[in-house]
Amino acid sequence: MSSIEVSNVSPPPSLRIEGLTKSFEAASGSVEALRSINLNIAKGEFVCLLGASGCGKSTLLRIIAGFETASKGVVKLYGTPVTGPGPDRGIVFQDYALFPWLTVRENIGFGPKHAGLSSQDVKRISMQFMEMVGLSAFADHYPHQLSGGMKQRVAIARVLANDTDILLMDEPFGALDALTRTKLQEELLDIWERTKITVVFVTHSVEEAVVLADRVLVMSAGPGRIDSDFQIDLARPRDVSSAEFNSVRRDITRKLRSNLVPTRMLKAAVEA
Amino acid sequence: MSMQAKMSEQVRAVAGEATASPELHGGQTLARKASALALALVVPLCLLLFWEFMVRWTGTRLIPPPADVAVMMWDFIFGGVYDDAFSGSFHIHLWMSLQRVYGGFLCAAVIAIPLGLLIGRLPVLRAMLDPTISLLRPIPVTAWLPLSMIFFGLGPRSAVFLVFLGAFYPILLNTIFGVKSVDPRLFEAASMLGCKGSQLFRSVVLPAATPSIFNGLRLGLGFAWILIVVGEMTGVPEGLGAVIMDGRTLSRTDLVITGMIVIGVAGYLSDRVIVMANNYLLRWSPQHHV
């Protein structure tokens, strides 16, 4: 079957970042965490922000989420500037941040309930998304009764149930064991293919980025910048042992390493 | 593979991940309870023996032996032994004291919990009230006795006020602490799900602070029982504290000790009620079970 590419016209950007700069006030003066970030993310695109710790990738995600404000520049979602956290941008944290006093069903229904939906609708929506992440059998369990992988499934379902436009994920699988992580990556891709939701996914794992993303943005530190933009055209599901996969992974790893060198040299220079 | 088959496979796979909840057999639970009870009784029984022994050994006439107190207790509850003003009056005194303890305690809870939630959440309010609270808190409740009698007159209202004062601070301070130690992530999670403003109080602050609030309630109720004796020094005719004061005046040490034991047991049982509520409302957090 030939592919039915609609056209080469890229879909409209759902997320647009213009000239974003972020500085923190520290005792030793102002520290620049992010410098002039410009970025367009298309609707339905799966984008990974990849970088070493301290490159500002989580800060960038937190600014998109509205938890922190930019020092300069603007983040726009469908043309509207972001001014604070809101249900149009759902975030999945590494440490889950589930409400421990609510059951799986109630955690997933939290957003719809606060949107003022009827209890019938809240129930229907939570059922639907519990099914999506395969946790229907655990509807009445509390978070403390779940494994890490299950908690993260609840966290993803909680955001999706809230009918969010964009899914922001901050190293969501970083605390999970390798097997569970691979499984959740597959499930996330499955969900993404079904819902065609826009995803911005922060990770420091090259492999994870190449397995998941349409586009990998490599960030460099001091101050955080977007260093390069890789389009990943490998067909899904991606085989991590294939030659094509490894070639892409090598390119990105090399880019990532080259970013690390100057800082290391700088450190060596300081220590000398 | 059909969607349904895939789904059920997923559920099974997920089920394998779940942490097994420890289900105890009925017999095991019973044995464990019996041994806990036996352990709990060791110290009181030793104290009773020590008391009996010391009374005999010293030959004191100021302190009655346990058996005399047991007779007094019987008379206090059922009557028919001494047939005096205290015989069979247990239920009246207990009822009066219960009203005052719970009256003061509930007033304290009703004011301290909302106030604590607000102080914990609003820095302006904290800056405004914290110094005053810190100033008032070290003043012993007994020092309030004269003022309380001027404010509320001789009688039960004074007692309720003193109990209220004693229960108020532990509930307030624990509530504030509970609110301040809510994981900030939970506020972030709630706000990105569209919950904000006053909804946060109901949906995040209150449930997250519940473990601390219960700590405060337990401490507060304990203080309420401690203060009932002081509260009933304010010239009320009935109540367990009044009984103890009468016993002192009449040099009836058996009556004093009887009153002490009744307060101890009543305080213990009210604590159990709070603990049961605690374990039910905090069923989502076994680490907070008592």
Interface residues (C-beta under 8 A of the other chain):
Chain A: A65 G66 F67 G84 P85 G86 P87 R89 G90 I91 F93 D95 A97 L98 F99 P100 W101 L102 F110 G111 H114 A115 E131 G134 L135 S136 A137 F138 H141 Y142 P143 H144 Q145 L146 S147 G149 M150 R153 R158 V159 N162 T180 K183
Chain B: M7 Q10 V11 A13 V14 A15 E17 A18 T19 S21 D183 R185 L186 E188 A189 A190 S191 M192 L193 G194 C195 Q199 S203 V204 P207 A208 T210 R283 W284 S285 P286
